[in-house]
């Protein structure tokens, strides 16, 4: 039996890492189910859409097909769209901008409904591996879309299709059916210090 006191720091480190590896390997071995997952990225911090688009980029890089439905977003230039459309990703965008800009509820609802109709088509298409529903949470908070309709479309999508939902204040019913939930919290934001949004960094 090895005397623990006689072990070098390198040997102790190796033992700790081996125990950690054994635990991780056991978790990997126990994860045998294979199906599409629902990821929700919510919270008040910056980076929710960025994370969602990162997942789309990763998927496309592995040869998967992806589609994007963007709610809230306006007609301004989008770096993600500039890149991903060239690589076969379909975009459906509200193009109305933020609700405090339009100040027209009926127009916003009509635009949200039109984008949601396209999103539902993607959620029923088993040739699409990943669907990003960017800023969808606001549409439920503002009651621009019917909650039950959204839940039904996501729940009954093709079994191997992945979905990413982004936006603040995600509805509890959507969180309840999510497989993975990440909450982004604000610690500091350059904009609050008077620094303008930067092209290629913030949009």
C-alpha positions as CSV (number, residue, x, y, z in Angstrom):
1,X,0.0,0.0,0.0
2,X,1.4,3.4,-1.0
3,X,2.0,5.9,1.8
4,X,0.1,9.0,0.9
5,X,2.7,11.1,2.6
6,X,5.3,9.7,0.2
7,X,3.4,10.7,-2.9
8,X,4.8,13.6,-4.9
9,X,2.6,16.6,-5.8
10,X,2.6,15.3,-9.4
11,X,1.4,11.9,-8.3
12,X,-1.3,13.4,-6.1
13,X,-2.5,15.5,-9.0
14,X,-2.6,12.5,-11.2
15,X,-4.7,10.6,-8.7
16,X,-7.2,13.4,-8.4
17,X,-7.4,13.7,-12.2
18,X,-7.9,10.0,-12.6
19,X,-10.8,10.1,-10.1
20,X,-12.4,13.0,-12.0
21,X,-11.9,11.1,-15.3
22,X,-13.6,8.0,-13.9
23,X,-16.6,10.1,-12.8
24,X,-16.9,11.8,-16.2
25,X,-16.4,8.5,-18.1
26,X,-19.2,7.0,-16.0
27,X,-21.6,9.8,-16.9
28,X,-20.7,9.6,-20.6
29,X,-21.3,5.8,-20.5
30,X,-24.7,6.3,-18.8
31,X,-25.9,8.8,-21.4
32,X,-27.4,6.4,-24.0
33,X,-30.5,8.2,-25.1
34,X,-30.2,9.9,-28.5
35,X,-32.8,12.5,-29.6
36,X,-33.2,16.2,-30.3
37,X,-32.9,18.5,-27.3
38,X,-34.5,21.8,-26.4
39,X,-32.1,24.4,-25.1
40,X,-33.3,27.6,-23.5
41,X,-30.9,30.5,-23.1
42,X,-32.5,33.2,-20.9
43,X,-31.6,35.8,-18.3
44,X,-30.9,39.5,-18.3
45,X,-27.3,39.4,-19.4
46,X,-25.7,39.9,-22.8
47,X,-24.9,37.0,-25.1
48,X,-28.0,34.9,-25.3
49,X,-28.5,35.3,-29.1
50,X,-24.7,35.1,-29.6
51,X,-24.8,31.7,-27.8
52,X,-27.7,30.6,-29.9
53,X,-25.9,31.5,-33.1
54,X,-22.8,29.9,-31.9
55,X,-24.7,26.6,-31.7
56,X,-26.1,27.1,-35.2
57,X,-22.5,27.8,-36.5
58,X,-21.3,24.6,-34.8
59,X,-24.1,22.6,-36.3
60,X,-23.4,23.9,-39.8
61,X,-19.7,23.2,-39.3
62,X,-20.6,19.6,-38.7
63,X,-22.7,19.4,-41.9
64,X,-26.1,19.7,-40.1
65,X,-29.0,21.8,-41.6
66,X,-30.3,24.7,-39.6
67,X,-33.0,27.4,-39.8
68,X,-33.5,30.6,-37.8
69,X,-36.6,32.5,-36.8
70,X,-35.8,36.0,-35.4
71,X,-38.3,37.8,-33.4
72,X,-37.9,41.5,-32.3
73,X,-35.0,42.1,-34.7
74,X,-35.1,44.9,-37.2
75,X,-33.7,45.6,-40.6
76,X,-30.2,46.4,-39.5
77,X,-27.2,44.5,-40.8
78,X,-26.6,41.2,-39.1
79,X,-23.2,39.6,-39.0
80,X,-24.6,36.2,-38.2
81,X,-27.0,36.4,-41.1
82,X,-24.3,37.6,-43.4
83,X,-22.3,34.5,-42.6
84,X,-24.9,31.8,-42.1
85,X,-27.1,32.5,-45.1
86,X,-24.1,31.9,-47.4
87,X,-23.8,28.5,-45.7
88,X,-27.4,27.4,-46.4
89,X,-29.1,28.6,-43.2
90,X,-32.7,29.9,-43.8
91,X,-33.7,33.1,-42.0
92,X,-37.2,34.4,-41.2
93,X,-37.0,37.8,-39.5
94,X,-39.8,40.1,-38.1
95,X,-38.0,43.2,-39.4
96,X,-40.1,45.5,-37.2
97,X,-37.4,46.2,-34.6
98,X,-37.9,46.6,-30.9
99,X,-41.5,47.1,-29.7
100,X,-40.6,50.5,-28.1
101,X,-39.6,51.7,-31.5
102,X,-42.6,50.5,-33.5
103,X,-45.1,51.4,-30.7
104,X,-47.7,49.6,-32.9
105,X,-49.0,46.4,-31.2
106,X,-51.1,45.2,-34.1
107,X,-48.3,45.6,-36.5
108,X,-45.9,43.7,-34.2
109,X,-48.4,40.9,-33.6
110,X,-48.9,40.5,-37.4
111,X,-45.2,40.4,-38.0
112,X,-44.6,37.9,-35.1
113,X,-47.5,35.7,-36.4
114,X,-45.9,35.7,-39.9
115,X,-42.5,34.6,-38.6
116,X,-44.1,32.0,-36.3
117,X,-45.9,30.5,-39.3
118,X,-42.5,29.9,-40.9
119,X,-41.0,28.7,-37.7
120,X,-43.8,26.1,-37.4
121,X,-42.9,24.8,-40.9
122,X,-39.3,24.4,-39.8
123,X,-40.4,22.6,-36.6
124,X,-42.4,20.1,-38.7
125,X,-39.6,19.5,-41.2
126,X,-37.5,16.5,-40.3
127,X,-34.8,17.6,-42.9
128,X,-33.9,20.5,-40.5
129,X,-31.6,19.4,-37.7
130,X,-31.6,22.6,-35.7
131,X,-34.0,25.5,-35.3
132,X,-33.1,28.7,-33.5
133,X,-36.0,30.7,-32.2
134,X,-34.2,33.9,-31.4
135,X,-36.0,36.2,-28.9
136,X,-39.1,34.0,-28.9
137,X,-39.6,34.5,-25.1
138,X,-40.7,38.1,-25.7
139,X,-43.5,37.0,-28.0
140,X,-44.9,34.9,-25.2
141,X,-44.4,37.6,-22.5
142,X,-46.2,40.1,-24.7
143,X,-48.8,37.5,-25.6
144,X,-48.2,38.1,-29.3
145,X,-48.2,34.4,-29.9
146,X,-50.4,31.7,-28.3
147,X,-48.4,29.8,-25.7
148,X,-50.2,26.5,-26.2
149,X,-49.5,26.7,-30.0
150,X,-45.8,27.3,-29.3
151,X,-45.5,24.5,-26.8
152,X,-47.4,22.1,-29.1
153,X,-45.1,22.8,-32.1
154,X,-41.9,22.4,-30.1
155,X,-43.1,19.3,-28.3
156,X,-44.3,17.5,-31.4
157,X,-41.3,18.4,-33.6
158,X,-39.3,15.6,-35.3
159,X,-37.7,13.4,-32.7
160,X,-34.1,14.2,-33.7
161,X,-34.5,17.9,-34.3
162,X,-32.8,20.3,-31.9
163,X,-34.3,23.6,-30.9
164,X,-32.6,26.7,-29.2
165,X,-34.8,29.4,-27.7
166,X,-33.3,32.7,-26.6
167,X,-34.6,35.7,-24.7
168,X,-35.3,37.2,-21.3
169,X,-38.0,36.1,-18.8
170,X,-38.7,32.7,-20.4
171,X,-42.2,31.4,-19.6
172,X,-42.2,28.7,-17.0
173,X,-44.1,26.3,-19.2
174,X,-41.3,26.5,-21.8
175,X,-38.7,26.0,-19.1
176,X,-40.5,22.9,-17.9
177,X,-40.1,21.1,-21.2
178,X,-36.5,22.2,-21.8
179,X,-33.6,19.7,-21.7
180,X,-30.9,22.3,-21.1
181,X,-31.4,25.8,-19.5
182,X,-28.7,28.4,-19.3
183,X,-29.3,31.7,-17.5
184,X,-27.1,34.6,-18.5
185,X,-26.7,37.2,-15.8
186,X,-25.3,40.8,-16.2
187,X,-22.3,41.7,-14.2
188,X,-21.1,44.7,-16.3
189,X,-22.1,46.0,-19.7
190,X,-20.1,48.5,-21.8
191,X,-23.3,50.3,-23.0
192,X,-24.1,51.3,-19.4
193,X,-20.8,53.1,-19.3
194,X,-21.7,55.1,-22.4
195,X,-19.9,53.0,-24.9
196,X,-21.8,52.6,-28.1
197,X,-22.7,49.2,-29.6
198,X,-19.8,48.0,-31.8
199,X,-20.3,46.5,-35.3
200,X,-19.0,42.9,-35.4
201,X,-19.1,42.7,-31.6
202,X,-22.6,43.6,-30.5
203,X,-24.4,42.9,-33.8
